[in-house]
Amino acid sequence: MYSIRDIAEYAVMLIEVFAKRFHLTLQEAQRYLSKYHALELVQKHYGMMHTQTFEDMAETLAVYCRRKGGQVA
């Protein structure tokens, strides 16, 4: 199984990539992803997600959030 530390470190890096991609601060990106439960998705599907590029997963999270009402471009 994966450690909480591995998942947390991955989530932090993914938030950084997401923030940069969508021109948000780290705090804005974290709040946005939390609001639409995307960080829960990361925790649940870490086993698959960490094998993909951060850029692809940032886009995937954006699509996921949009489906839940998010407005990030």
C-alpha positions as a Markdown table, in Angstrom:
| # | Residue | x | y | z |
|---|---|---|---|---|
| 1 | Met | 0.0 | 0.0 | 0.0 |
| 2 | Tyr | 1.0 | 3.6 | -0.4 |
| 3 | Ser | 2.1 | 5.7 | 2.6 |
| 4 | Ile | 0.2 | 8.9 | 3.6 |
| 5 | Arg | 3.5 | 10.7 | 3.1 |
| 6 | Asp | 3.8 | 9.6 | -0.5 |
| 7 | Ile | 0.2 | 10.7 | -1.2 |
| 8 | Ala | 0.7 | 14.0 | 0.6 |
| 9 | Glu | 3.9 | 14.8 | -1.2 |
| 10 | Tyr | 2.3 | 14.0 | -4.5 |
| 11 | Ala | -0.8 | 16.1 | -3.7 |
| 12 | Val | 1.4 | 19.1 | -2.8 |
| 13 | Met | 3.3 | 18.8 | -6.1 |
| 14 | Leu | 0.0 | 18.5 | -8.0 |
| 15 | Ile | -1.4 | 21.6 | -6.4 |
| 16 | Glu | 1.7 | 23.5 | -7.4 |
| 17 | Val | 1.4 | 22.4 | -11.0 |
| 18 | Phe | -2.4 | 23.1 | -11.0 |
| 19 | Ala | -1.8 | 26.6 | -9.5 |
| 20 | Lys | 0.9 | 27.4 | -12.1 |
| 21 | Arg | -1.3 | 26.0 | -15.0 |
| 22 | Phe | -4.3 | 28.1 | -14.1 |
| 23 | His | -2.5 | 31.2 | -12.8 |
| 24 | Leu | -3.6 | 30.8 | -9.2 |
| 25 | Thr | -1.8 | 31.2 | -5.9 |
| 26 | Leu | -1.0 | 27.9 | -4.0 |
| 27 | Gln | -3.7 | 28.9 | -1.5 |
| 28 | Glu | -6.3 | 29.6 | -4.2 |
| 29 | Ala | -5.5 | 26.3 | -6.0 |
| 30 | Gln | -5.8 | 24.3 | -2.7 |
| 31 | Arg | -9.1 | 25.9 | -1.8 |
| 32 | Tyr | -10.5 | 25.3 | -5.3 |
| 33 | Leu | -9.5 | 21.7 | -5.4 |
| 34 | Ser | -10.8 | 21.1 | -1.9 |
| 35 | Lys | -14.1 | 22.8 | -2.6 |
| 36 | Tyr | -14.8 | 20.4 | -5.5 |
| 37 | His | -13.4 | 17.4 | -3.7 |
| 38 | Ala | -10.6 | 16.9 | -6.1 |
| 39 | Leu | -8.1 | 16.2 | -3.4 |
| 40 | Glu | -10.2 | 13.3 | -2.2 |
| 41 | Leu | -10.0 | 12.0 | -5.8 |
| 42 | Val | -6.2 | 12.2 | -5.6 |
| 43 | Gln | -6.2 | 10.3 | -2.3 |
| 44 | Lys | -8.5 | 7.6 | -3.7 |
| 45 | His | -6.8 | 7.2 | -7.1 |
| 46 | Tyr | -3.2 | 7.9 | -6.2 |
| 47 | Gly | -2.1 | 4.5 | -7.4 |
| 48 | Met | -3.0 | 5.3 | -10.9 |
| 49 | Met | -2.5 | 9.1 | -10.9 |
| 50 | His | 1.1 | 9.0 | -9.8 |
| 51 | Thr | 2.0 | 7.1 | -12.9 |
| 52 | Gln | 0.8 | 10.0 | -15.1 |
| 53 | Thr | 2.4 | 13.4 | -15.7 |
| 54 | Phe | 1.6 | 16.2 | -13.3 |
| 55 | Glu | 0.4 | 18.3 | -16.3 |
| 56 | Asp | -2.0 | 15.6 | -17.4 |
| 57 | Met | -3.4 | 15.1 | -13.9 |
| 58 | Ala | -3.8 | 18.9 | -13.4 |
| 59 | Glu | -5.9 | 18.9 | -16.6 |
| 60 | Thr | -7.9 | 15.9 | -15.3 |
| 61 | Leu | -8.6 | 17.6 | -12.0 |
| 62 | Ala | -9.7 | 20.7 | -13.9 |
| 63 | Val | -12.2 | 18.6 | -15.9 |
| 64 | Tyr | -13.4 | 16.9 | -12.7 |
| 65 | Cys | -13.9 | 20.2 | -11.0 |
| 66 | Arg | -15.8 | 21.7 | -13.9 |
| 67 | Arg | -18.2 | 18.7 | -13.9 |
| 68 | Lys | -18.9 | 19.6 | -10.3 |
| 69 | Gly | -19.5 | 23.3 | -11.0 |
| 70 | Gly | -16.0 | 24.7 | -11.0 |
| 71 | Gln | -15.1 | 27.6 | -13.3 |
| 72 | Val | -11.3 | 27.3 | -13.7 |
| 73 | Ala | -10.5 | 27.9 | -17.4 |
